[in-house]
Amino acid sequence: MLLAASADVTAPERVVLSSAQHDLIVFGIVVAGFALVAQLLYNWTSLGEVSSRYRPAVLASLCIAGVASLSYLMVFLQVHSGYDYSGGSYVPNSEALSTITSRYMDWAVTVPLLMAELLAVCTLVGRKLAGTRAVVMAAAFAMIVTGYLGDQVFKEGESTFWLWLWWGVSMACFVVIYAVLVPVVVTSVRSLPADVRRGLGQAATVLLSVFFVYPVVYLIPIFFDGGWWTTTIHVAFSAADVIAKVGFGMLIHKVAKLRTAADVAAGDETHPEPVWVNSVHHSDGVSPPARPAAG
């Protein structure tokens, strides 16, 4: 009964685009891809700037940038080959149906890793850290998969009923993530030095704020259609990905360096190089104690 009553919508991937709309989509994809490649190179060359205790955060960011860079290459190729230029417009063909699917494949890997990246610089340790990380990463993965089911699988994303149903399930996972992460971040912020506190607060605010973009954009096809709305979806997703993966990654890298410097200053950690953040010196290089000579 519900299925019979559900209204059909037009999937964004089936909408004819003007030259300007197609060019804007490609521009957003290419700029986002370049930003992610730059983040990948930065993470690769800056692993040694943080102590081993916080290096998992940088490694997570490195993996995120690598996966997302490959994903954006796929999206670019699909947008390039998924539309046929005819009569001054870009008409979608069968390959255009994969232009958003590739984004979900990216998010299924990178969103759980964003959870791990944030937790790696919080104050949780041991079993509490492992348990919390498992819960939020599982919730993040479920959030993406359930969103994908409504947007791409059930009636190929052209059923209002299935879009709303799976949006609701995905949002339940979204709430779980916030319910778990927010108390952890608040507790961590209260126990950290002032400069680290600010950095962690900024990073968490950026990530948890930009996450709201995705469920809002998900609902656009229910209420609107047309070339400019398809363009809005792609450009919004590209911009949100850059903020969540590059902007957030840079802030987390800063927090990891600040926490490294604080540990060195407190005598809890050694780090062979001085720690500088925004050209401000935070700690000197401290080598680990030499091992006694054998015999």
Phi and psi in degrees as GROMACS dihedral restraints (atoms count N, CA, C in turn):
[ dihedral_restraints ]
;  ai    aj    ak    al  type     phi  dphi    fc
    3     4     5     6     1   -63.4    20    10
    4     5     6     7     1   -40.7    20    10
    6     7     8     9     1   -64.2    20    10
    7     8     9    10     1   -38.8    20    10
    9    10    11    12     1   -66.3    20    10
   10    11    12    13     1   -29.5    20    10
   12    13    14    15     1   -87.2    20    10
   13    14    15    16     1   -11.1    20    10
   15    16    17    18     1   -72.8    20    10
   16    17    18    19     1   140.8    20    10
   18    19    20    21     1   -86.7    20    10
   19    20    21    22     1   146.1    20    10
   21    22    23    24     1   -86.0    20    10
   22    23    24    25     1   150.2    20    10
   24    25    26    27     1  -126.3    20    10
   25    26    27    28     1   168.3    20    10
   27    28    29    30     1   -99.7    20    10
   28    29    30    31     1   122.8    20    10
   30    31    32    33     1   -64.6    20    10
   31    32    33    34     1   137.5    20    10
   33    34    35    36     1   -56.5    20    10
   34    35    36    37     1   -29.3    20    10
   36    37    38    39     1   -72.0    20    10
   37    38    39    40     1   -10.8    20    10
   39    40    41    42     1  -101.4    20    10
   40    41    42    43     1     4.1    20    10
   42    43    44    45     1   -88.4    20    10
   43    44    45    46     1   135.7    20    10
   45    46    47    48     1   -72.2    20    10
   46    47    48    49     1   136.4    20    10
   48    49    50    51     1  -112.5    20    10
   49    50    51    52     1   147.4    20    10
   51    52    53    54     1   -79.4    20    10
   52    53    54    55     1   169.9    20    10
   54    55    56    57     1   -60.2    20    10
   55    56    57    58     1   -42.6    20    10
   57    58    59    60     1   -63.2    20    10
   58    59    60    61     1   -42.3    20    10
   60    61    62    63     1   -66.0    20    10
   61    62    63    64     1   -44.0    20    10
   63    64    65    66     1   -62.8    20    10
   64    65    66    67     1   -42.3    20    10
   66    67    68    69     1   -64.6    20    10
   67    68    69    70     1   -39.1    20    10
   69    70    71    72     1   -64.5    20    10
   70    71    72    73     1   -40.9    20    10
   72    73    74    75     1   -61.4    20    10
   73    74    75    76     1   -47.6    20    10
   75    76    77    78     1   -62.9    20    10
   76    77    78    79     1   -41.8    20    10
   78    79    80    81     1   -58.6    20    10
   79    80    81    82     1   -47.4    20    10
   81    82    83    84     1   -62.0    20    10
   82    83    84    85     1   -40.7    20    10
   84    85    86    87     1   -65.7    20    10
   85    86    87    88     1   -45.6    20    10
   87    88    89    90     1   -66.5    20    10
   88    89    90    91     1   -44.9    20    10
   90    91    92    93     1   -61.7    20    10
   91    92    93    94     1   -44.1    20    10
   93    94    95    96     1   -62.4    20    10
   94    95    96    97     1   -41.6    20    10
   96    97    98    99     1   -62.6    20    10
   97    98    99   100     1   -43.1    20    10
   99   100   101   102     1   -63.1    20    10
  100   101   102   103     1   -42.0    20    10
  102   103   104   105     1   -61.9    20    10
  103   104   105   106     1   -39.4    20    10
  105   106   107   108     1   -69.7    20    10
  106   107   108   109     1   -37.6    20    10
  108   109   110   111     1   -63.9    20    10
  109   110   111   112     1   -41.7    20    10
  111   112   113   114     1   -61.7    20    10
  112   113   114   115     1   -40.9    20    10
  114   115   116   117     1   -64.2    20    10
  115   116   117   118     1   -39.8    20    10
  117   118   119   120     1   -59.2    20    10
  118   119   120   121     1   -47.9    20    10
  120   121   122   123     1   -65.4    20    10
  121   122   123   124     1   -40.4    20    10
  123   124   125   126     1   -62.8    20    10
  124   125   126   127     1   -46.5    20    10
  126   127   128   129     1   -62.4    20    10
  127   128   129   130     1   -39.4    20    10
  129   130   131   132     1   -62.7    20    10
  130   131   132   133     1   -40.4    20    10
  132   133   134   135     1   -88.4    20    10
  133   134   135   136     1    -7.4    20    10
  135   136   137   138     1  -115.6    20    10
  136   137   138   139     1    14.6    20    10
  138   139   140   141     1   -57.1    20    10
  139   140   141   142     1   -38.1    20    10
  141   142   143   144     1   -75.2    20    10
  142   143   144   145     1    -3.6    20    10
  144   145   146   147     1   -76.9    20    10
  145   146   147   148     1   -14.1    20    10
  147   148   149   150     1  -121.2    20    10
  148   149   150   151     1   156.6    20    10
  150   151   152   153     1   -71.8    20    10
  151   152   153   154     1   164.8    20    10
  153   154   155   156     1   -61.6    20    10
  154   155   156   157     1   -25.9    20    10
  156   157   158   159     1   -63.4    20    10
  157   158   159   160     1   -36.8    20    10
  159   160   161   162     1  -106.9    20    10
  160   161   162   163     1     3.5    20    10
  162   163   164   165     1   -63.4    20    10
  163   164   165   166     1   -29.5    20    10
  165   166   167   168     1   -55.3    20    10
  166   167   168   169     1   -29.9    20    10
  168   169   170   171     1   -65.0    20    10
  169   170   171   172     1   -43.5    20    10
  171   172   173   174     1   -70.4    20    10
  172   173   174   175     1   -37.0    20    10
  174   175   176   177     1   -64.6    20    10
  175   176   177   178     1   -40.3    20    10
  177   178   179   180     1   -62.4    20    10
  178   179   180   181     1   -43.2    20    10
  180   181   182   183     1   -63.6    20    10
  181   182   183   184     1   -37.1    20    10
  183   184   185   186     1   -63.5    20    10
  184   185   186   187     1   -44.7    20    10
  186   187   188   189     1   -64.9    20    10
  187   188   189   190     1   -41.1    20    10
  189   190   191   192     1   -60.5    20    10
  190   191   192   193     1   -48.0    20    10
  192   193   194   195     1   -63.6    20    10
  193   194   195   196     1   -38.6    20    10
  195   196   197   198     1   -65.7    20    10
  196   197   198   199     1   -48.7    20    10
  198   199   200   201     1   -63.7    20    10
  199   200   201   202     1   -45.7    20    10
  201   202   203   204     1   -65.9    20    10
  202   203   204   205     1   -35.5    20    10
  204   205   206   207     1   -61.3    20    10
  205   206   207   208     1   -45.2    20    10
  207   208   209   210     1   -64.6    20    10
  208   209   210   211     1   -39.3    20    10
  210   211   212   213     1   -62.2    20    10
  211   212   213   214     1   -42.8    20    10
  213   214   215   216     1   -69.1    20    10
  214   215   216   217     1   -29.7    20    10
  216   217   218   219     1   -63.5    20    10
  217   218   219   220     1   -43.3    20    10
  219   220   221   222     1   -62.0    20    10
  220   221   222   223     1   -45.3    20    10
  222   223   224   225     1   -62.5    20    10
  223   224   225   226     1   -42.1    20    10
  225   226   227   228     1   -60.0    20    10
  226   227   228   229     1   -46.3    20    10
  228   229   230   231     1   -64.3    20    10
  229   230   231   232     1   -36.8    20    10
  231   232   233   234     1   -70.5    20    10
  232   233   234   235     1   -39.7    20    10
  234   235   236   237     1   -67.1    20    10
  235   236   237   238     1   -38.0    20    10
  237   238   239   240     1   -64.4    20    10
  238   239   240   241     1   -43.9    20    10
  240   241   242   243     1   -96.0    20    10
  241   242   243   244     1    -9.8    20    10
  243   244   245   246     1   -87.0    20    10
  244   245   246   247     1    -2.5    20    10
  246   247   248   249     1  -128.8    20    10
  247   248   249   250     1   135.9    20    10
  249   250   251   252     1  -104.5    20    10
  250   251   252   253     1   126.1    20    10
  252   253   254   255     1   -77.6    20    10
  253   254   255   256     1   121.7    20    10
  255   256   257   258     1  -151.3    20    10
  256   257   258   259     1   124.0    20    10
  258   259   260   261     1    60.6    20    10
  259   260   261   262     1    33.7    20    10
  261   262   263   264     1    83.8    20    10
  262   263   264   265     1     4.7    20    10
  264   265   266   267     1  -129.5    20    10
  265   266   267   268     1   161.9    20    10
  267   268   269   270     1  -104.3    20    10
  268   269   270   271     1   113.6    20    10
  270   271   272   273     1   -98.7    20    10
  271   272   273   274     1   125.5    20    10
  273   274   275   276     1   -69.5    20    10
  274   275   276   277     1   141.2    20    10
  276   277   278   279     1  -111.0    20    10
  277   278   279   280     1  -168.8    20    10
  279   280   281   282     1   -63.2    20    10
  280   281   282   283     1   -29.8    20    10
  282   283   284   285     1   -70.7    20    10
  283   284   285   286     1   -21.6    20    10
  285   286   287   288     1   -64.3    20    10
  286   287   288   289     1   -22.5    20    10
  288   289   290   291     1   -65.1    20    10
  289   290   291   292     1   -17.7    20    10
  291   292   293   294     1   -93.1    20    10
  292   293   294   295     1    -0.9    20    10
  294   295   296   297     1   -67.6    20    10
  295   296   297   298     1   -28.4    20    10
  297   298   299   300     1   -98.6    20    10
  298   299   300   301     1   -28.2    20    10
  300   301   302   303     1   -55.8    20    10
  301   302   303   304     1   -41.3    20    10
  303   304   305   306     1   -62.3    20    10
  304   305   306   307     1   -32.3    20    10
  306   307   308   309     1   -65.6    20    10
  307   308   309   310     1   -41.6    20    10
  309   310   311   312     1   -64.3    20    10
  310   311   312   313     1   -37.4    20    10
  312   313   314   315     1   -61.2    20    10
  313   314   315   316     1   -42.0    20    10
  315   316   317   318     1   -60.4    20    10
  316   317   318   319     1   -53.4    20    10
  318   319   320   321     1   -62.6    20    10
  319   320   321   322     1   -33.3    20    10
  321   322   323   324     1   -60.5    20    10
  322   323   324   325     1   -26.1    20    10
  324   325   326   327     1   -96.8    20    10
  325   326   327   328     1   -47.0    20    10
  327   328   329   330     1   -77.8    20    10
  328   329   330   331     1   -32.9    20    10
  330   331   332   333     1   -66.2    20    10
  331   332   333   334     1   -45.8    20    10
  333   334   335   336     1   -58.4    20    10
  334   335   336   337     1   -36.9    20    10
  336   337   338   339     1   -67.0    20    10
  337   338   339   340     1   -30.9    20    10
  339   340   341   342     1   -62.6    20    10
  340   341   342   343     1   -35.7    20    10
  342   343   344   345     1   -63.0    20    10
  343   344   345   346     1   -45.8    20    10
  345   346   347   348     1   -64.7    20    10
  346   347   348   349     1   -37.3    20    10
  348   349   350   351     1   -62.3    20    10
  349   350   351   352     1   -44.6    20    10
  351   352   353   354     1   -66.7    20    10
  352   353   354   355     1   -45.5    20    10
  354   355   356   357     1   -65.9    20    10
  355   356   357   358     1   -25.9    20    10
  357   358   359   360     1   -65.2    20    10
  358   359   360   361     1   -20.6    20    10
  360   361   362   363     1  -109.9    20    10
  361   362   363   364     1     4.9    20    10
  363   364   365   366     1   -83.1    20    10
  364   365   366   367     1  -178.9    20    10
  366   367   368   369     1   -94.4    20    10
  367   368   369   370     1    -0.9    20    10
  369   370   371   372     1   -66.6    20    10
  370   371   372   373     1   143.7    20    10
  372   373   374   375     1  -140.2    20    10
  373   374   375   376     1   166.7    20    10
  375   376   377   378     1    61.0    20    10
  376   377   378   379     1  -138.8    20    10
  378   379   380   381     1   -65.8    20    10
  379   380   381   382     1   -33.3    20    10
  381   382   383   384     1   -62.9    20    10
  382   383   384   385     1   -42.7    20    10
  384   385   386   387     1   -64.0    20    10
  385   386   387   388     1   -47.6    20    10
  387   388   389   390     1   -62.0    20    10
  388   389   390   391     1   -42.6    20    10
  390   391   392   393     1   -67.2    20    10
  391   392   393   394     1   -44.6    20    10
  393   394   395   396     1   -63.8    20    10
  394   395   396   397     1   -43.0    20    10
  396   397   398   399     1   -61.3    20    10
  397   398   399   400     1   -41.9    20    10
  399   400   401   402     1   -63.2    20    10
  400   401   402   403     1   -41.2    20    10
  402   403   404   405     1   -66.0    20    10
  403   404   405   406     1   -50.1    20    10
  405   406   407   408     1   -72.5    20    10
  406   407   408   409     1   -32.4    20    10
  408   409   410   411     1   -69.1    20    10
  409   410   411   412     1   -39.2    20    10
  411   412   413   414     1   -65.8    20    10
  412   413   414   415     1   -41.8    20    10
  414   415   416   417     1   -64.6    20    10
  415   416   417   418     1   -38.7    20    10
  417   418   419   420     1   -64.6    20    10
  418   419   420   421     1   -43.5    20    10
  420   421   422   423     1   -63.5    20    10
  421   422   423   424     1   -44.9    20    10
  423   424   425   426     1   -63.5    20    10
  424   425   426   427     1   -37.3    20    10
  426   427   428   429     1   -59.8    20    10
  427   428   429   430     1   -43.3    20    10
  429   430   431   432     1   -71.1    20    10
  430   431   432   433     1   -44.9    20    10
  432   433   434   435     1   -64.0    20    10
  433   434   435   436     1   -43.5    20    10
  435   436   437   438     1   -67.6    20    10
  436   437   438   439     1   -37.3    20    10
  438   439   440   441     1   -62.5    20    10
  439   440   441   442     1   -39.2    20    10
  441   442   443   444     1   -63.1    20    10
  442   443   444   445     1   -38.9    20    10
  444   445   446   447     1   -60.4    20    10
  445   446   447   448     1   -44.1    20    10
  447   448   449   450     1   -73.5    20    10
  448   449   450   451     1   -35.8    20    10
  450   451   452   453     1   -83.7    20    10
  451   452   453   454     1   -27.1    20    10
  453   454   455   456     1  -129.1    20    10
  454   455   456   457     1   -26.9    20    10
  456   457   458   459     1   -98.4    20    10
  457   458   459   460     1   -60.6    20    10
  459   460   461   462     1   -70.7    20    10
  460   461   462   463     1   115.6    20    10
  462   463   464   465     1    52.3    20    10
  463   464   465   466     1    30.2    20    10
  465   466   467   468     1    54.1    20    10
  466   467   468   469     1    36.0    20    10
  468   469   470   471     1    72.7    20    10
  469   470   471   472     1    18.6    20    10
  471   472   473   474     1  -116.0    20    10
  472   473   474   475     1    25.3    20    10
  474   475   476   477     1  -121.6    20    10
  475   476   477   478     1   120.5    20    10
  477   478   479   480     1   -59.6    20    10
  478   479   480   481     1   -40.8    20    10
  480   481   482   483     1   -58.7    20    10
  481   482   483   484     1   -51.5    20    10
  483   484   485   486     1   -69.9    20    10
  484   485   486   487     1   -34.4    20    10
  486   487   488   489     1   -60.9    20    10
  487   488   489   490     1   -47.5    20    10
  489   490   491   492     1   -66.6    20    10
  490   491   492   493     1   -41.9    20    10
  492   493   494   495     1   -60.7    20    10
  493   494   495   496     1   -51.3    20    10
  495   496   497   498     1   -74.9    20    10
  496   497   498   499     1   -26.0    20    10
  498   499   500   501     1   -62.5    20    10
  499   500   501   502     1   -42.3    20    10
  501   502   503   504     1   -63.4    20    10
  502   503   504   505     1   -42.8    20    10
  504   505   506   507     1   -64.9    20    10
  505   506   507   508     1   -43.5    20    10
  507   508   509   510     1   -62.2    20    10
  508   509   510   511     1   -39.6    20    10
  510   511   512   513     1   -67.6    20    10
  511   512   513   514     1   -28.6    20    10
  513   514   515   516     1   -63.5    20    10
  514   515   516   517     1   -40.4    20    10
  516   517   518   519     1   -65.7    20    10
  517   518   519   520     1   -39.2    20    10
  519   520   521   522     1   -56.5    20    10
  520   521   522   523     1   -45.4    20    10
  522   523   524   525     1   -64.5    20    10
  523   524   525   526     1   -39.6    20    10
  525   526   527   528     1   -59.9    20    10
  526   527   528   529     1   -44.0    20    10
  528   529   530   531     1   -58.5    20    10
  529   530   531   532     1   -47.9    20    10
  531   532   533   534     1   -66.8    20    10
  532   533   534   535     1   -40.6    20    10
  534   535   536   537     1   -63.4    20    10
  535   536   537   538     1   -29.8    20    10
  537   538   539   540     1   -87.6    20    10
  538   539   540   541     1   -45.1    20    10
  540   541   542   543     1   -73.1    20    10
  541   542   543   544     1   -42.2    20    10
  543   544   545   546     1   -59.0    20    10
  544   545   546   547     1   -48.8    20    10
  546   547   548   549     1   -61.0    20    10
  547   548   549   550     1   -35.4    20    10
  549   550   551   552     1   -64.8    20    10
  550   551   552   553     1   -44.9    20    10
  552   553   554   555     1   -65.3    20    10
  553   554   555   556     1   -43.9    20    10
  555   556   557   558     1   -61.4    20    10
  556   557   558   559     1   -44.8    20    10
  558   559   560   561     1   -62.9    20    10
  559   560   561   562     1   -41.7    20    10
  561   562   563   564     1   -65.1    20    10
  562   563   564   565     1   -44.2    20    10
  564   565   566   567     1   -59.9    20    10
  565   566   567   568     1   -38.7    20    10
  567   568   569   570     1   -66.4    20    10
  568   569   570   571     1   -24.1    20    10
  570   571   572   573     1  -105.7    20    10
  571   572   573   574     1     6.4    20    10
  573   574   575   576     1  -106.3    20    10
  574   575   576   577     1   158.0    20    10
  576   577   578   579     1   -58.6    20    10
  577   578   579   580     1   160.1    20    10
  579   580   581   582     1   -57.5    20    10
  580   581   582   583     1   -46.0    20    10
  582   583   584   585     1   -67.9    20    10
  583   584   585   586     1   -37.4    20    10
  585   586   587   588     1   -68.3    20    10
  586   587   588   589     1   -38.6    20    10
  588   589   590   591     1   -58.8    20    10
  589   590   591   592     1   -45.8    20    10
  591   592   593   594     1   -62.6    20    10
  592   593   594   595     1   -45.5    20    10
  594   595   596   597     1   -62.8    20    10
  595   596   597   598     1   -44.2    20    10
  597   598   599   600     1   -67.0    20    10
  598   599   600   601     1   -39.7    20    10
  600   601   602   603     1   -62.4    20    10
  601   602   603   604     1   -42.0    20    10
  603   604   605   606     1   -63.9    20    10
  604   605   606   607     1   -44.8    20    10
  606   607   608   609     1   -62.3    20    10
  607   608   609   610     1   -46.7    20    10
  609   610   611   612     1   -64.0    20    10
  610   611   612   613     1   -39.8    20    10
  612   613   614   615     1   -63.7    20    10
  613   614   615   616     1   -43.0    20    10
  615   616   617   618     1   -61.1    20    10
  616   617   618   619     1   -49.5    20    10
  618   619   620   621     1   -65.0    20    10
  619   620   621   622     1   -51.0    20    10
  621   622   623   624     1   -71.1    20    10
  622   623   624   625     1   -22.0    20    10
  624   625   626   627     1   -78.8    20    10
  625   626   627   628     1   -45.9    20    10
  627   628   629   630     1   -68.4    20    10
  628   629   630   631     1   -23.5    20    10
  630   631   632   633     1   -59.9    20    10
  631   632   633   634     1   -25.8    20    10
  633   634   635   636     1   -68.5    20    10
  634   635   636   637     1   -19.9    20    10
  636   637   638   639     1   -62.4    20    10
  637   638   639   640     1   -41.8    20    10
  639   640   641   642     1   -64.6    20    10
  640   641   642   643     1   -50.3    20    10
  642   643   644   645     1   -66.0    20    10
  643   644   645   646     1   -29.3    20    10
  645   646   647   648     1   -69.0    20    10
  646   647   648   649     1   -46.7    20    10
  648   649   650   651     1   -64.7    20    10
  649   650   651   652     1   -34.3    20    10
  651   652   653   654     1   -54.1    20    10
  652   653   654   655     1   -35.9    20    10
  654   655   656   657     1   -83.6    20    10
  655   656   657   658     1    -9.3    20    10
  657   658   659   660     1   -54.3    20    10
  658   659   660   661     1   -45.8    20    10
  660   661   662   663     1   -61.7    20    10
  661   662   663   664     1   -22.8    20    10
  663   664   665   666     1   -68.7    20    10
  664   665   666   667     1   -35.0    20    10
  666   667   668   669     1  -105.9    20    10
  667   668   669   670     1   -24.7    20    10
  669   670   671   672     1  -139.0    20    10
  670   671   672   673     1   154.0    20    10
  672   673   674   675     1  -145.8    20    10
  673   674   675   676     1   175.5    20    10
  675   676   677   678     1   116.9    20    10
  676   677   678   679     1   166.4    20    10
  678   679   680   681     1   -62.0    20    10
  679   680   681   682     1   -40.3    20    10
  681   682   683   684     1   -69.2    20    10
  682   683   684   685     1   -30.2    20    10
  684   685   686   687     1   -73.4    20    10
  685   686   687   688     1   -36.2    20    10
  687   688   689   690     1   -62.4    20    10
  688   689   690   691     1   -42.0    20    10
  690   691   692   693     1   -61.3    20    10
  691   692   693   694     1   -43.9    20    10
  693   694   695   696     1   -59.2    20    10
  694   695   696   697     1   -42.0    20    10
  696   697   698   699     1   -59.9    20    10
  697   698   699   700     1   -50.4    20    10
  699   700   701   702     1   -65.7    20    10
  700   701   702   703     1   -46.0    20    10
  702   703   704   705     1   -65.7    20    10
  703   704   705   706     1   -39.3    20    10
  705   706   707   708     1   -64.5    20    10
  706   707   708   709     1   -43.4    20    10
  708   709   710   711     1   -63.7    20    10
  709   710   711   712     1   -41.9    20    10
  711   712   713   714     1   -64.2    20    10
  712   713   714   715     1   -45.0    20    10
  714   715   716   717     1   -65.3    20    10
  715   716   717   718     1   -42.8    20    10
  717   718   719   720     1   -64.8    20    10
  718   719   720   721     1   -37.5    20    10
  720   721   722   723     1   -63.7    20    10
  721   722   723   724     1   -41.1    20    10
  723   724   725   726     1   -63.9    20    10
  724   725   726   727     1   -44.1    20    10
  726   727   728   729     1   -64.9    20    10
  727   728   729   730     1   -45.2    20    10
  729   730   731   732     1   -71.9    20    10
  730   731   732   733     1   -31.4    20    10
  732   733   734   735     1  -104.4    20    10
  733   734   735   736     1   -38.7    20    10
  735   736   737   738     1   -90.6    20    10
  736   737   738   739     1   -54.5    20    10
  738   739   740   741     1   -60.4    20    10
  739   740   741   742     1   -50.1    20    10
  741   742   743   744     1   -62.5    20    10
  742   743   744   745     1   -40.2    20    10
  744   745   746   747     1   -62.3    20    10
  745   746   747   748     1   -39.5    20    10
  747   748   749   750     1   -65.3    20    10
  748   749   750   751     1   -40.4    20    10
  750   751   752   753     1   -66.2    20    10
  751   752   753   754     1   -39.8    20    10
  753   754   755   756     1   -66.8    20    10
  754   755   756   757     1   -38.1    20    10
  756   757   758   759     1   -60.9    20    10
  757   758   759   760     1   -40.6    20    10
  759   760   761   762     1   -62.5    20    10
  760   761   762   763     1   -44.9    20    10
  762   763   764   765     1   -62.3    20    10
  763   764   765   766     1   -41.2    20    10
  765   766   767   768     1   -62.0    20    10
  766   767   768   769     1   -39.8    20    10
  768   769   770   771     1   -67.9    20    10
  769   770   771   772     1   -41.0    20    10
  771   772   773   774     1   -65.3    20    10
  772   773   774   775     1   -39.6    20    10
  774   775   776   777     1   -68.4    20    10
  775   776   777   778     1   -35.3    20    10
  777   778   779   780     1   -61.1    20    10
  778   779   780   781     1   -47.6    20    10
  780   781   782   783     1   -62.5    20    10
  781   782   783   784     1   -41.2    20    10
  783   784   785   786     1   -64.2    20    10
  784   785   786   787     1   -39.4    20    10
  786   787   788   789     1   -67.2    20    10
  787   788   789   790     1   -39.6    20    10
  789   790   791   792     1   -65.1    20    10
  790   791   792   793     1   -44.7    20    10
  792   793   794   795     1   -63.5    20    10
  793   794   795   796     1   -32.6    20    10
  795   796   797   798     1   -82.9    20    10
  796   797   798   799     1    -5.1    20    10
  798   799   800   801     1    80.3    20    10
  799   800   801   802     1    12.6    20    10
  801   802   803   804     1   -91.0    20    10
  802   803   804   805     1    -9.7    20    10
  804   805   806   807     1  -150.4    20    10
  805   806   807   808     1   152.4    20    10
  807   808   809   810     1  -113.3    20    10
  808   809   810   811     1   148.6    20    10
  810   811   812   813     1  -149.4    20    10
  811   812   813   814     1   125.1    20    10
  813   814   815   816     1   -68.9    20    10
  814   815   816   817     1   -17.9    20    10
  816   817   818   819     1  -118.4    20    10
  817   818   819   820     1   151.8    20    10
  819   820   821   822     1   -61.3    20    10
  820   821   822   823     1   149.7    20    10
  822   823   824   825     1  -104.6    20    10
  823   824   825   826     1   120.3    20    10
  825   826   827   828     1  -119.0    20    10
  826   827   828   829     1   135.0    20    10
  828   829   830   831     1  -129.6    20    10
  829   830   831   832     1   121.4    20    10
  831   832   833   834     1    53.0    20    10
  832   833   834   835     1    42.7    20    10
  834   835   836   837     1    65.6    20    10
  835   836   837   838     1    15.6    20    10
  837   838   839   840     1  -107.0    20    10
  838   839   840   841     1   129.1    20    10
  840   841   842   843     1   -77.5    20    10
  841   842   843   844     1   125.9    20    10
  843   844   845   846     1  -113.4    20    10
  844   845   846   847     1   -26.6    20    10
  846   847   848   849     1  -162.2    20    10
  847   848   849   850     1   154.3    20    10
  849   850   851   852     1   -84.2    20    10
  850   851   852   853     1   162.4    20    10
  852   853   854   855     1   -71.2    20    10
  853   854   855   856     1   133.8    20    10
  855   856   857   858     1  -129.4    20    10
  856   857   858   859     1   116.6    20    10
  858   859   860   861     1   -81.9    20    10
  859   860   861   862     1   150.1    20    10
  861   862   863   864     1   -65.0    20    10
  862   863   864   865     1   153.0    20    10
  864   865   866   867     1   -61.3    20    10
  865   866   867   868     1   142.4    20    10
  867   868   869   870     1   -69.8    20    10
  868   869   870   871     1   143.3    20    10
  870   871   872   873     1   -74.9    20    10
  871   872   873   874     1   141.5    20    10
  873   874   875   876     1   -64.1    20    10
  874   875   876   877     1   142.9    20    10
  876   877   878   879     1   -63.5    20    10
  877   878   879   880     1   141.1    20    10
  879   880   881   882     1   -69.7    20    10
  880   881   882   883     1   141.8    20    10
